[in-house]
Amino acid sequence: MSERLKNKVVIITGAASGMGKAIAELFARQGAKIIAGDLNEDGVKSVVEKIKQAGGEAIAVKANVANQADIDNLFSSAENSFHGLDILVNNAGIMDNMEPVANVTDSDQNGSAFSQ
């Protein structure tokens, strides 16, 4: 295991599958402490279990990035579990109506894929 990210604390959103899962596993192999967030609670718990079985440190947090309380909980989890945060990977998200990200607002959540 490389120690390139040794003891760096990382929040990764969308960590239950796809690119988020791959990033979580890669960063953990590099020595990072992972806060894995996702709407898919079972999926994110599975990713965390795999990281732990490989000797890494990780916690799972069910989080909807469209919900401010969930976002706050991700940051609180980093502070409470690992005493800080070094890296944030904003991976979660769904292209909704192909709107440029700079134009998306909290009110765009209603009825969209964000509110799953």
Biopython code that builds the backbone (N, CA, C, O; Angstrom):
import numpy as np
from Bio.PDB.StructureBuilder import StructureBuilder

atoms = [
    (1, "MET", "N", (0.839, -1.178, 0.000)),
    (1, "MET", "CA", (0.000, 0.000, 0.000)),
    (1, "MET", "C", (0.885, 1.244, 0.000)),
    (1, "MET", "O", (1.788, 1.366, 0.828)),
    (2, "SER", "N", (0.633, 2.143, -0.905)),
    (2, "SER", "CA", (1.311, 3.430, -0.904)),
    (2, "SER", "C", (0.754, 4.272, 0.237)),
    (2, "SER", "O", (-0.391, 4.086, 0.649)),
    (3, "GLU", "N", (1.539, 5.171, 0.732)),
    (3, "GLU", "CA", (1.071, 6.025, 1.817)),
    (3, "GLU", "C", (0.981, 7.476, 1.369)),
    (3, "GLU", "O", (1.153, 8.396, 2.169)),
    (4, "ARG", "N", (0.717, 7.666, 0.116)),
    (4, "ARG", "CA", (0.643, 9.002, -0.470)),
    (4, "ARG", "C", (-0.371, 9.904, 0.233)),
    (4, "ARG", "O", (-0.144, 11.106, 0.367)),
    (5, "LEU", "N", (-1.486, 9.330, 0.681)),
    (5, "LEU", "CA", (-2.534, 10.096, 1.363)),
    (5, "LEU", "C", (-2.639, 9.715, 2.837)),
    (5, "LEU", "O", (-3.694, 9.893, 3.446)),
    (6, "LYS", "N", (-1.575, 9.200, 3.409)),
    (6, "LYS", "CA", (-1.592, 8.713, 4.785)),
    (6, "LYS", "C", (-2.170, 9.756, 5.735)),
    (6, "LYS", "O", (-1.707, 10.894, 5.809)),
    (7, "ASN", "N", (-3.208, 9.318, 6.463)),
    (7, "ASN", "CA", (-3.891, 10.113, 7.483)),
    (7, "ASN", "C", (-4.630, 11.336, 6.957)),
    (7, "ASN", "O", (-5.085, 12.161, 7.750)),
    (8, "LYS", "N", (-4.761, 11.474, 5.653)),
    (8, "LYS", "CA", (-5.603, 12.546, 5.107)),
    (8, "LYS", "C", (-7.053, 12.112, 5.283)),
    (8, "LYS", "O", (-7.394, 10.955, 5.039)),
    (9, "VAL", "N", (-7.894, 13.031, 5.701)),
    (9, "VAL", "CA", (-9.315, 12.749, 5.911)),
    (9, "VAL", "C", (-10.075, 13.234, 4.690)),
    (9, "VAL", "O", (-9.943, 14.383, 4.268)),
    (10, "VAL", "N", (-10.880, 12.325, 4.125)),
    (10, "VAL", "CA", (-11.543, 12.591, 2.851)),
    (10, "VAL", "C", (-13.034, 12.307, 2.948)),
    (10, "VAL", "O", (-13.438, 11.231, 3.389)),
    (11, "ILE", "N", (-13.853, 13.271, 2.535)),
    (11, "ILE", "CA", (-15.277, 13.024, 2.314)),
    (11, "ILE", "C", (-15.447, 12.760, 0.825)),
    (11, "ILE", "O", (-14.967, 13.524, -0.013)),
    (12, "ILE", "N", (-16.139, 11.668, 0.507)),
    (12, "ILE", "CA", (-16.451, 11.349, -0.886)),
    (12, "ILE", "C", (-17.952, 11.150, -0.979)),
    (12, "ILE", "O", (-18.505, 10.251, -0.344)),
    (13, "THR", "N", (-18.612, 11.982, -1.767)),
    (13, "THR", "CA", (-20.049, 11.818, -1.982)),
    (13, "THR", "C", (-20.269, 10.905, -3.188)),
    (13, "THR", "O", (-19.421, 10.814, -4.076)),
    (14, "GLY", "N", (-21.408, 10.240, -3.204)),
    (14, "GLY", "CA", (-21.686, 9.298, -4.282)),
    (14, "GLY", "C", (-20.763, 8.099, -4.226)),
    (14, "GLY", "O", (-20.362, 7.566, -5.260)),
    (15, "ALA", "N", (-20.423, 7.669, -3.001)),
    (15, "ALA", "CA", (-19.392, 6.648, -2.807)),
    (15, "ALA", "C", (-19.898, 5.213, -2.852)),
    (15, "ALA", "O", (-19.102, 4.286, -2.698)),
    (16, "ALA", "N", (-21.187, 4.999, -3.055)),
    (16, "ALA", "CA", (-21.723, 3.633, -3.036)),
    (16, "ALA", "C", (-21.450, 2.854, -4.316)),
    (16, "ALA", "O", (-21.496, 1.623, -4.316)),
    (17, "SER", "N", (-21.168, 3.555, -5.400)),
    (17, "SER", "CA", (-20.977, 2.845, -6.675)),
    (17, "SER", "C", (-20.205, 3.722, -7.652)),
    (17, "SER", "O", (-19.940, 4.895, -7.390)),
    (18, "GLY", "N", (-19.860, 3.137, -8.755)),
    (18, "GLY", "CA", (-19.236, 3.866, -9.848)),
    (18, "GLY", "C", (-17.949, 4.562, -9.473)),
    (18, "GLY", "O", (-17.107, 4.017, -8.759)),
    (19, "MET", "N", (-17.812, 5.792, -9.975)),
    (19, "MET", "CA", (-16.579, 6.548, -9.743)),
    (19, "MET", "C", (-16.351, 6.831, -8.259)),
    (19, "MET", "O", (-15.213, 6.783, -7.792)),
    (20, "GLY", "N", (-17.414, 7.124, -7.514)),
    (20, "GLY", "CA", (-17.262, 7.407, -6.087)),
    (20, "GLY", "C", (-16.713, 6.221, -5.330)),
    (20, "GLY", "O", (-15.844, 6.379, -4.472)),
    (21, "LYS", "N", (-17.210, 5.031, -5.637)),
    (21, "LYS", "CA", (-16.703, 3.809, -5.008)),
    (21, "LYS", "C", (-15.231, 3.609, -5.355)),
    (21, "LYS", "O", (-14.418, 3.315, -4.479)),
    (22, "ALA", "N", (-14.893, 3.766, -6.622)),
    (22, "ALA", "CA", (-13.507, 3.581, -7.066)),
    (22, "ALA", "C", (-12.579, 4.597, -6.395)),
    (22, "ALA", "O", (-11.464, 4.250, -6.003)),
    (23, "ILE", "N", (-13.024, 5.834, -6.261)),
    (23, "ILE", "CA", (-12.216, 6.861, -5.603)),
    (23, "ILE", "C", (-12.014, 6.505, -4.137)),
    (23, "ILE", "O", (-10.900, 6.606, -3.623)),
    (24, "ALA", "N", (-13.087, 6.086, -3.454)),
    (24, "ALA", "CA", (-12.995, 5.718, -2.037)),
    (24, "ALA", "C", (-11.996, 4.581, -1.841)),
    (24, "ALA", "O", (-11.152, 4.641, -0.946)),
    (25, "GLU", "N", (-12.088, 3.563, -2.660)),
    (25, "GLU", "CA", (-11.189, 2.421, -2.527)),
    (25, "GLU", "C", (-9.742, 2.806, -2.842)),
    (25, "GLU", "O", (-8.824, 2.374, -2.143)),
    (26, "LEU", "N", (-9.528, 3.610, -3.881)),
    (26, "LEU", "CA", (-8.183, 4.056, -4.244)),
    (26, "LEU", "C", (-7.576, 4.921, -3.146)),
    (26, "LEU", "O", (-6.435, 4.701, -2.738)),
    (27, "PHE", "N", (-8.330, 5.897, -2.669)),
    (27, "PHE", "CA", (-7.812, 6.787, -1.629)),
    (27, "PHE", "C", (-7.511, 6.005, -0.352)),
    (27, "PHE", "O", (-6.524, 6.288, 0.326)),
    (28, "ALA", "N", (-8.352, 5.027, -0.019)),
    (28, "ALA", "CA", (-8.106, 4.205, 1.171)),
    (28, "ALA", "C", (-6.814, 3.405, 1.002)),
    (28, "ALA", "O", (-6.037, 3.279, 1.949)),
    (29, "ARG", "N", (-6.578, 2.864, -0.194)),
    (29, "ARG", "CA", (-5.327, 2.135, -0.444)),
    (29, "ARG", "C", (-4.115, 3.054, -0.326)),
    (29, "ARG", "O", (-3.009, 2.596, -0.039)),
    (30, "GLN", "N", (-4.324, 4.333, -0.545)),
    (30, "GLN", "CA", (-3.255, 5.321, -0.430)),
    (30, "GLN", "C", (-3.100, 5.831, 1.005)),
    (30, "GLN", "O", (-2.273, 6.706, 1.262)),
    (31, "GLY", "N", (-3.896, 5.287, 1.952)),
    (31, "GLY", "CA", (-3.753, 5.625, 3.361)),
    (31, "GLY", "C", (-4.728, 6.648, 3.906)),
    (31, "GLY", "O", (-4.632, 7.026, 5.073)),
    (32, "ALA", "N", (-5.672, 7.109, 3.081)),
    (32, "ALA", "CA", (-6.644, 8.110, 3.535)),
    (32, "ALA", "C", (-7.693, 7.493, 4.455)),
    (32, "ALA", "O", (-7.991, 6.301, 4.377)),
    (33, "LYS", "N", (-8.241, 8.329, 5.320)),
    (33, "LYS", "CA", (-9.376, 7.977, 6.164)),
    (33, "LYS", "C", (-10.617, 8.491, 5.443)),
    (33, "LYS", "O", (-10.714, 9.677, 5.128)),
    (34, "ILE", "N", (-11.560, 7.594, 5.185)),
    (34, "ILE", "CA", (-12.671, 7.888, 4.279)),
    (34, "ILE", "C", (-13.983, 8.094, 5.029)),
    (34, "ILE", "O", (-14.345, 7.300, 5.898)),
    (35, "ILE", "N", (-14.694, 9.172, 4.681)),
    (35, "ILE", "CA", (-16.097, 9.341, 5.047)),
    (35, "ILE", "C", (-16.839, 9.160, 3.733)),
    (35, "ILE", "O", (-16.820, 10.034, 2.867)),
    (36, "ALA", "N", (-17.495, 8.010, 3.596)),
    (36, "ALA", "CA", (-18.177, 7.659, 2.355)),
    (36, "ALA", "C", (-19.652, 8.022, 2.486)),
    (36, "ALA", "O", (-20.359, 7.459, 3.321)),
    (37, "GLY", "N", (-20.111, 8.949, 1.674)),
    (37, "GLY", "CA", (-21.500, 9.388, 1.720)),
    (37, "GLY", "C", (-22.259, 8.985, 0.476)),
    (37, "GLY", "O", (-21.724, 9.015, -0.632)),
    (38, "ASP", "N", (-23.533, 8.602, 0.672)),
    (38, "ASP", "CA", (-24.380, 8.237, -0.466)),
    (38, "ASP", "C", (-25.812, 8.078, 0.021)),
    (38, "ASP", "O", (-26.052, 7.805, 1.197)),
    (39, "LEU", "N", (-26.759, 8.252, -0.892)),
    (39, "LEU", "CA", (-28.166, 7.952, -0.614)),
    (39, "LEU", "C", (-28.386, 6.458, -0.403)),
    (39, "LEU", "O", (-29.251, 6.051, 0.373)),
    (40, "ASN", "N", (-27.602, 5.654, -1.095)),
    (40, "ASN", "CA", (-27.711, 4.201, -1.034)),
    (40, "ASN", "C", (-26.965, 3.694, 0.196)),
    (40, "ASN", "O", (-25.772, 3.396, 0.139)),
    (41, "GLU", "N", (-27.686, 3.603, 1.301)),
    (41, "GLU", "CA", (-27.057, 3.243, 2.575)),
    (41, "GLU", "C", (-26.419, 1.861, 2.546)),
    (41, "GLU", "O", (-25.301, 1.694, 3.032)),
    (42, "ASP", "N", (-27.102, 0.869, 1.988)),
    (42, "ASP", "CA", (-26.532, -0.478, 1.917)),
    (42, "ASP", "C", (-25.272, -0.491, 1.053)),
    (42, "ASP", "O", (-24.279, -1.130, 1.401)),
    (43, "GLY", "N", (-25.320, 0.209, -0.059)),
    (43, "GLY", "CA", (-24.172, 0.261, -0.961)),
    (43, "GLY", "C", (-22.965, 0.911, -0.326)),
    (43, "GLY", "O", (-21.848, 0.413, -0.466)),
    (44, "VAL", "N", (-23.171, 2.021, 0.373)),
    (44, "VAL", "CA", (-22.048, 2.732, 0.983)),
    (44, "VAL", "C", (-21.487, 1.934, 2.166)),
    (44, "VAL", "O", (-20.283, 1.969, 2.422)),
    (45, "LYS", "N", (-22.348, 1.223, 2.881)),
    (45, "LYS", "CA", (-21.866, 0.358, 3.963)),
    (45, "LYS", "C", (-21.008, -0.774, 3.397)),
    (45, "LYS", "O", (-20.013, -1.162, 4.008)),
    (46, "SER", "N", (-21.383, -1.297, 2.251)),
    (46, "SER", "CA", (-20.614, -2.356, 1.608)),
    (46, "SER", "C", (-19.224, -1.860, 1.201)),
    (46, "SER", "O", (-18.231, -2.564, 1.383)),
    (47, "VAL", "N", (-19.163, -0.665, 0.659)),
    (47, "VAL", "CA", (-17.875, -0.077, 0.268)),
    (47, "VAL", "C", (-16.989, 0.100, 1.498)),
    (47, "VAL", "O", (-15.802, -0.224, 1.463)),
    (48, "VAL", "N", (-17.563, 0.612, 2.579)),
    (48, "VAL", "CA", (-16.800, 0.833, 3.815)),
    (48, "VAL", "C", (-16.302, -0.493, 4.379)),
    (48, "VAL", "O", (-15.166, -0.580, 4.844)),
    (49, "GLU", "N", (-17.140, -1.523, 4.342)),
    (49, "GLU", "CA", (-16.729, -2.836, 4.853)),
    (49, "GLU", "C", (-15.545, -3.372, 4.043)),
    (49, "GLU", "O", (-14.609, -3.937, 4.608)),
    (50, "LYS", "N", (-15.587, -3.195, 2.735)),
    (50, "LYS", "CA", (-14.482, -3.651, 1.878)),
    (50, "LYS", "C", (-13.191, -2.903, 2.222)),
    (50, "LYS", "O", (-12.118, -3.504, 2.276)),
    (51, "ILE", "N", (-13.295, -1.613, 2.449)),
    (51, "ILE", "CA", (-12.122, -0.811, 2.824)),
    (51, "ILE", "C", (-11.558, -1.303, 4.155)),
    (51, "ILE", "O", (-10.346, -1.466, 4.295)),
    (52, "LYS", "N", (-12.427, -1.536, 5.122)),
    (52, "LYS", "CA", (-11.978, -2.000, 6.438)),
    (52, "LYS", "C", (-11.335, -3.380, 6.355)),
    (52, "LYS", "O", (-10.327, -3.639, 7.013)),
    (53, "GLN", "N", (-11.917, -4.266, 5.547)),
    (53, "GLN", "CA", (-11.345, -5.612, 5.396)),
    (53, "GLN", "C", (-9.938, -5.557, 4.803)),
    (53, "GLN", "O", (-9.113, -6.435, 5.054)),
    (54, "ALA", "N", (-9.678, -4.515, 4.014)),
    (54, "ALA", "CA", (-8.349, -4.347, 3.406)),
    (54, "ALA", "C", (-7.392, -3.594, 4.342)),
    (54, "ALA", "O", (-6.251, -3.315, 3.974)),
    (55, "GLY", "N", (-7.865, -3.269, 5.548)),
    (55, "GLY", "CA", (-7.005, -2.605, 6.524)),
    (55, "GLY", "C", (-7.131, -1.098, 6.572)),
    (55, "GLY", "O", (-6.368, -0.435, 7.275)),
    (56, "GLY", "N", (-8.085, -0.546, 5.835)),
    (56, "GLY", "CA", (-8.274, 0.904, 5.815)),
    (56, "GLY", "C", (-9.237, 1.385, 6.879)),
    (56, "GLY", "O", (-9.872, 0.593, 7.576)),
    (57, "GLU", "N", (-9.332, 2.690, 6.989)),
    (57, "GLU", "CA", (-10.262, 3.317, 7.923)),
    (57, "GLU", "C", (-11.338, 4.042, 7.125)),
    (57, "GLU", "O", (-11.037, 4.817, 6.217)),
    (58, "ALA", "N", (-12.602, 3.781, 7.476)),
    (58, "ALA", "CA", (-13.707, 4.402, 6.755)),
    (58, "ALA", "C", (-14.980, 4.334, 7.573)),
    (58, "ALA", "O", (-15.171, 3.431, 8.387)),
    (59, "ILE", "N", (-15.847, 5.306, 7.342)),
    (59, "ILE", "CA", (-17.187, 5.276, 7.916)),
    (59, "ILE", "C", (-18.192, 5.561, 6.805)),
    (59, "ILE", "O", (-17.891, 6.259, 5.837)),
    (60, "ALA", "N", (-19.379, 5.013, 6.964)),
    (60, "ALA", "CA", (-20.464, 5.221, 6.003)),
    (60, "ALA", "C", (-21.443, 6.232, 6.578)),
    (60, "ALA", "O", (-21.790, 6.176, 7.757)),
    (61, "VAL", "N", (-21.885, 7.154, 5.736)),
    (61, "VAL", "CA", (-22.874, 8.144, 6.138)),
    (61, "VAL", "C", (-23.929, 8.219, 5.045)),
    (61, "VAL", "O", (-23.627, 8.539, 3.895)),
    (62, "LYS", "N", (-25.183, 7.917, 5.417)),
    (62, "LYS", "CA", (-26.262, 8.088, 4.444)),
    (62, "LYS", "C", (-26.454, 9.579, 4.235)),
    (62, "LYS", "O", (-26.702, 10.318, 5.188)),
    (63, "ALA", "N", (-26.340, 10.021, 2.991)),
    (63, "ALA", "CA", (-26.406, 11.457, 2.722)),
    (63, "ALA", "C", (-26.987, 11.746, 1.346)),
    (63, "ALA", "O", (-26.616, 11.135, 0.344)),
    (64, "ASN", "N", (-27.902, 12.693, 1.336)),
    (64, "ASN", "CA", (-28.453, 13.250, 0.108)),
    (64, "ASN", "C", (-27.826, 14.628, -0.038)),
    (64, "ASN", "O", (-28.097, 15.512, 0.775)),
    (65, "VAL", "N", (-27.000, 14.830, -1.048)),
    (65, "VAL", "CA", (-26.291, 16.097, -1.195)),
    (65, "VAL", "C", (-27.222, 17.259, -1.541)),
    (65, "VAL", "O", (-26.785, 18.409, -1.581)),
    (66, "ALA", "N", (-28.481, 16.974, -1.786)),
    (66, "ALA", "CA", (-29.463, 18.028, -2.010)),
    (66, "ALA", "C", (-30.098, 18.483, -0.695)),
    (66, "ALA", "O", (-30.965, 19.356, -0.691)),
    (67, "ASN", "N", (-29.669, 17.894, 0.413)),
    (67, "ASN", "CA", (-30.236, 18.202, 1.724)),
    (67, "ASN", "C", (-29.135, 18.802, 2.606)),
    (67, "ASN", "O", (-28.138, 18.143, 2.902)),
    (68, "GLN", "N", (-29.327, 20.053, 3.019)),
    (68, "GLN", "CA", (-28.291, 20.754, 3.788)),
    (68, "GLN", "C", (-27.948, 20.039, 5.091)),
    (68, "GLN", "O", (-26.783, 19.999, 5.486)),
    (69, "ALA", "N", (-28.953, 19.472, 5.764)),
    (69, "ALA", "CA", (-28.683, 18.764, 7.022)),
    (69, "ALA", "C", (-27.774, 17.552, 6.783)),
    (69, "ALA", "O", (-26.904, 17.261, 7.603)),
    (70, "ASP", "N", (-27.971, 16.851, 5.671)),
    (70, "ASP", "CA", (-27.111, 15.712, 5.347)),
    (70, "ASP", "C", (-25.684, 16.167, 5.044)),
    (70, "ASP", "O", (-24.720, 15.508, 5.434)),
    (71, "ILE", "N", (-25.559, 17.283, 4.357)),
    (71, "ILE", "CA", (-24.230, 17.833, 4.064)),
    (71, "ILE", "C", (-23.529, 18.197, 5.375)),
    (71, "ILE", "O", (-22.359, 17.873, 5.578)),
    (72, "ASP", "N", (-24.262, 18.871, 6.252)),
    (72, "ASP", "CA", (-23.696, 19.233, 7.555)),
    (72, "ASP", "C", (-23.259, 17.988, 8.316)),
    (72, "ASP", "O", (-22.220, 17.994, 8.976)),
    (73, "ASN", "N", (-24.052, 16.918, 8.226)),
    (73, "ASN", "CA", (-23.723, 15.673, 8.910)),
    (73, "ASN", "C", (-22.437, 15.044, 8.363)),
    (73, "ASN", "O", (-21.661, 14.467, 9.125)),
    (74, "LEU", "N", (-22.207, 15.149, 7.069)),
    (74, "LEU", "CA", (-20.955, 14.643, 6.498)),
    (74, "LEU", "C", (-19.755, 15.352, 7.128)),
    (74, "LEU", "O", (-18.781, 14.711, 7.523)),
    (75, "PHE", "N", (-19.837, 16.681, 7.216)),
    (75, "PHE", "CA", (-18.730, 17.441, 7.787)),
    (75, "PHE", "C", (-18.581, 17.173, 9.281)),
    (75, "PHE", "O", (-17.462, 17.084, 9.786)),
    (76, "SER", "N", (-19.686, 17.046, 9.984)),
    (76, "SER", "CA", (-19.630, 16.711, 11.415)),
    (76, "SER", "C", (-19.011, 15.335, 11.620)),
    (76, "SER", "O", (-18.250, 15.125, 12.565)),
    (77, "SER", "N", (-19.338, 14.403, 10.734)),
    (77, "SER", "CA", (-18.781, 13.054, 10.827)),
    (77, "SER", "C", (-17.271, 13.073, 10.654)),
    (77, "SER", "O", (-16.559, 12.339, 11.339)),
    (78, "ALA", "N", (-16.777, 13.902, 9.749)),
    (78, "ALA", "CA", (-15.326, 14.031, 9.553)),
    (78, "ALA", "C", (-14.672, 14.571, 10.817)),
    (78, "ALA", "O", (-13.638, 14.065, 11.254)),
    (79, "GLU", "N", (-15.270, 15.585, 11.393)),
    (79, "GLU", "CA", (-14.709, 16.194, 12.602)),
    (79, "GLU", "C", (-14.790, 15.238, 13.789)),
    (79, "GLU", "O", (-13.814, 15.066, 14.518)),
    (80, "ASN", "N", (-15.939, 14.625, 13.979)),
    (80, "ASN", "CA", (-16.137, 13.751, 15.141)),
    (80, "ASN", "C", (-15.343, 12.451, 15.050)),
    (80, "ASN", "O", (-14.847, 11.958, 16.063)),
    (81, "SER", "N", (-15.221, 11.902, 13.870)),
    (81, "SER", "CA", (-14.549, 10.612, 13.714)),
    (81, "SER", "C", (-13.043, 10.735, 13.508)),
    (81, "SER", "O", (-12.273, 9.919, 14.014)),
    (82, "PHE", "N", (-12.627, 11.757, 12.763)),
    (82, "PHE", "CA", (-11.221, 11.857, 12.378)),
    (82, "PHE", "C", (-10.590, 13.210, 12.689)),
    (82, "PHE", "O", (-9.446, 13.460, 12.307)),
    (83, "HIS", "N", (-11.317, 14.079, 13.373)),
    (83, "HIS", "CA", (-10.800, 15.370, 13.851)),
    (83, "HIS", "C", (-10.379, 16.330, 12.751)),
    (83, "HIS", "O", (-9.373, 17.028, 12.881)),
    (84, "GLY", "N", (-11.145, 16.367, 11.673)),
    (84, "GLY", "CA", (-10.853, 17.342, 10.636)),
    (84, "GLY", "C", (-11.189, 16.836, 9.254)),
    (84, "GLY", "O", (-11.792, 15.775, 9.092)),
    (85, "LEU", "N", (-10.795, 17.600, 8.267)),
    (85, "LEU", "CA", (-11.035, 17.267, 6.870)),
    (85, "LEU", "C", (-9.911, 17.862, 6.035)),
    (85, "LEU", "O", (-9.530, 19.020, 6.213)),
    (86, "ASP", "N", (-9.386, 17.052, 5.123)),
    (86, "ASP", "CA", (-8.331, 17.514, 4.228)),
    (86, "ASP", "C", (-8.778, 17.604, 2.773)),
    (86, "ASP", "O", (-8.352, 18.494, 2.037)),
    (87, "ILE", "N", (-9.642, 16.673, 2.366)),
    (87, "ILE", "CA", (-10.016, 16.569, 0.949)),
    (87, "ILE", "C", (-11.520, 16.340, 0.851)),
    (87, "ILE", "O", (-12.093, 15.570, 1.622)),
    (88, "LEU", "N", (-12.150, 17.013, -0.102)),
    (88, "LEU", "CA", (-13.570, 16.811, -0.384)),
    (88, "LEU", "C", (-13.715, 16.443, -1.854)),
    (88, "LEU", "O", (-13.282, 17.184, -2.737)),
    (89, "VAL", "N", (-14.333, 15.285, -2.109)),
    (89, "VAL", "CA", (-14.602, 14.855, -3.478)),
    (89, "VAL", "C", (-16.114, 14.934, -3.685)),
    (89, "VAL", "O", (-16.865, 14.085, -3.203)),
    (90, "ASN", "N", (-16.544, 15.962, -4.405)),
    (90, "ASN", "CA", (-17.972, 16.165, -4.692)),
    (90, "ASN", "C", (-18.341, 15.361, -5.933)),
    (90, "ASN", "O", (-18.413, 15.896, -7.039)),
    (91, "ASN", "N", (-18.569, 14.085, -5.731)),
    (91, "ASN", "CA", (-18.825, 13.182, -6.836)),
    (91, "ASN", "C", (-20.315, 12.952, -7.085)),
    (91, "ASN", "O", (-20.712, 12.681, -8.218)),
    (92, "ALA", "N", (-21.141, 13.057, -6.052)),
    (92, "ALA", "CA", (-22.567, 12.748, -6.193)),
    (92, "ALA", "C", (-23.262, 13.768, -7.074)),
    (92, "ALA", "O", (-22.901, 14.944, -7.111)),
    (93, "GLY", "N", (-24.246, 13.292, -7.765)),
    (93, "GLY", "CA", (-25.053, 14.216, -8.552)),
    (93, "GLY", "C", (-25.666, 13.544, -9.757)),
    (93, "GLY", "O", (-25.176, 12.533, -10.261)),
    (94, "ILE", "N", (-26.737, 14.132, -10.193)),
    (94, "ILE", "CA", (-27.460, 13.645, -11.361)),
    (94, "ILE", "C", (-27.738, 14.846, -12.245)),
    (94, "ILE", "O", (-28.220, 15.874, -11.770)),
    (95, "MET", "N", (-27.439, 14.723, -13.517)),
    (95, "MET", "CA", (-27.771, 15.811, -14.433)),
    (95, "MET", "C", (-29.285, 15.868, -14.568)),
    (95, "MET", "O", (-29.907, 14.961, -15.121)),
    (96, "ASP", "N", (-29.855, 16.923, -14.067)),
    (96, "ASP", "CA", (-31.297, 17.092, -14.076)),
    (96, "ASP", "C", (-31.653, 18.173, -15.090)),
    (96, "ASP", "O", (-31.264, 19.331, -14.938)),
    (97, "ASN", "N", (-32.385, 17.792, -16.110)),
    (97, "ASN", "CA", (-32.808, 18.718, -17.170)),
    (97, "ASN", "C", (-31.620, 19.348, -17.897)),
    (97, "ASN", "O", (-31.768, 20.370, -18.567)),
    (98, "MET", "N", (-30.439, 18.732, -17.760)),
    (98, "MET", "CA", (-29.229, 19.207, -18.432)),
    (98, "MET", "C", (-28.941, 20.678, -18.139)),
    (98, "MET", "O", (-28.398, 21.392, -18.982)),
    (99, "GLU", "N", (-29.306, 21.118, -16.946)),
    (99, "GLU", "CA", (-29.076, 22.485, -16.493)),
    (99, "GLU", "C", (-27.610, 22.652, -16.080)),
    (99, "GLU", "O", (-27.087, 21.796, -15.367)),
    (100, "PRO", "N", (-26.933, 23.719, -16.500)),
    (100, "PRO", "CA", (-25.572, 23.948, -16.021)),
    (100, "PRO", "C", (-25.561, 24.025, -14.494)),
    (100, "PRO", "O", (-26.455, 24.624, -13.896)),
    (101, "VAL", "N", (-24.570, 23.432, -13.874)),
    (101, "VAL", "CA", (-24.524, 23.338, -12.415)),
    (101, "VAL", "C", (-24.613, 24.712, -11.759)),
    (101, "VAL", "O", (-25.199, 24.834, -10.683)),
    (102, "ALA", "N", (-24.060, 25.724, -12.362)),
    (102, "ALA", "CA", (-24.099, 27.071, -11.779)),
    (102, "ALA", "C", (-25.514, 27.634, -11.718)),
    (102, "ALA", "O", (-25.776, 28.581, -10.977)),
    (103, "ASN", "N", (-26.423, 27.057, -12.490)),
    (103, "ASN", "CA", (-27.796, 27.555, -12.521)),
    (103, "ASN", "C", (-28.758, 26.743, -11.656)),
    (103, "ASN", "O", (-29.932, 27.098, -11.546)),
    (104, "VAL", "N", (-28.285, 25.662, -11.042)),
    (104, "VAL", "CA", (-29.146, 24.810, -10.226)),
    (104, "VAL", "C", (-29.295, 25.429, -8.845)),
    (104, "VAL", "O", (-28.316, 25.857, -8.233)),
    (105, "THR", "N", (-30.535, 25.470, -8.361)),
    (105, "THR", "CA", (-30.825, 26.022, -7.039)),
    (105, "THR", "C", (-31.453, 24.953, -6.160)),
    (105, "THR", "O", (-31.853, 23.896, -6.648)),
    (106, "ASP", "N", (-31.539, 25.230, -4.855)),
    (106, "ASP", "CA", (-32.194, 24.298, -3.935)),
    (106, "ASP", "C", (-33.629, 24.035, -4.347)),
    (106, "ASP", "O", (-34.117, 22.918, -4.173)),
    (107, "SER", "N", (-34.314, 25.017, -4.884)),
    (107, "SER", "CA", (-35.721, 24.838, -5.261)),
    (107, "SER", "C", (-35.876, 23.911, -6.466)),
    (107, "SER", "O", (-36.984, 23.447, -6.736)),
    (108, "ASP", "N", (-34.803, 23.632, -7.192)),
    (108, "ASP", "CA", (-34.853, 22.706, -8.323)),
    (108, "ASP", "C", (-35.047, 21.271, -7.889)),
    (108, "ASP", "O", (-35.308, 20.411, -8.730)),
    (109, "GLN", "N", (-34.927, 20.982, -6.597)),
    (109, "GLN", "CA", (-35.047, 19.624, -6.076)),
    (109, "GLN", "C", (-36.447, 19.035, -6.243)),
    (109, "GLN", "O", (-36.594, 17.837, -6.487)),
    (110, "ASN", "N", (-37.469, 19.873, -6.112)),
    (110, "ASN", "CA", (-38.831, 19.331, -6.061)),
    (110, "ASN", "C", (-39.189, 18.597, -7.345)),
    (110, "ASN", "O", (-39.147, 19.149, -8.444)),
    (111, "GLY", "N", (-39.541, 17.338, -7.160)),
    (111, "GLY", "CA", (-39.960, 16.522, -8.287)),
    (111, "GLY", "C", (-38.817, 16.014, -9.156)),
    (111, "GLY", "O", (-39.065, 15.372, -10.177)),
    (112, "SER", "N", (-37.601, 16.281, -8.786)),
    (112, "SER", "CA", (-36.482, 15.847, -9.625)),
    (112, "SER", "C", (-35.827, 14.604, -9.053)),
    (112, "SER", "O", (-36.222, 14.095, -8.004)),
    (113, "ALA", "N", (-34.830, 14.134, -9.756)),
    (113, "ALA", "CA", (-34.075, 12.968, -9.306)),
    (113, "ALA", "C", (-33.322, 13.260, -8.009)),
    (113, "ALA", "O", (-32.949, 12.326, -7.298)),
    (114, "PHE", "N", (-33.090, 14.535, -7.685)),
    (114, "PHE", "CA", (-32.378, 14.891, -6.470)),
    (114, "PHE", "C", (-33.091, 14.425, -5.214)),
    (114, "PHE", "O", (-32.434, 14.115, -4.220)),
    (115, "SER", "N", (-34.386, 14.369, -5.227)),
    (115, "SER", "CA", (-35.152, 14.128, -3.996)),
    (115, "SER", "C", (-35.395, 12.645, -3.729)),
    (115, "SER", "O", (-36.294, 12.299, -2.963)),
    (116, "GLN", "N", (-34.621, 11.779, -4.340)),
    (116, "GLN", "CA", (-34.778, 10.341, -4.131)),
    (116, "GLN", "C", (-34.632, 9.977, -2.688)),
    (116, "GLN", "O", (-34.736, 8.802, -2.334)),
]
sb = StructureBuilder()
sb.init_structure("model")
sb.init_model(0)
sb.init_chain("A")
sb.init_seg("    ")
for serial, (resi, resn, name, xyz) in enumerate(atoms, 1):
    if name == "N":
        sb.init_residue(resn, " ", resi, " ")
    sb.init_atom(name, np.array(xyz, "f"), 0.0, 1.0, " ", f" {name:<3s}", serial, name[0])
structure = sb.get_structure()
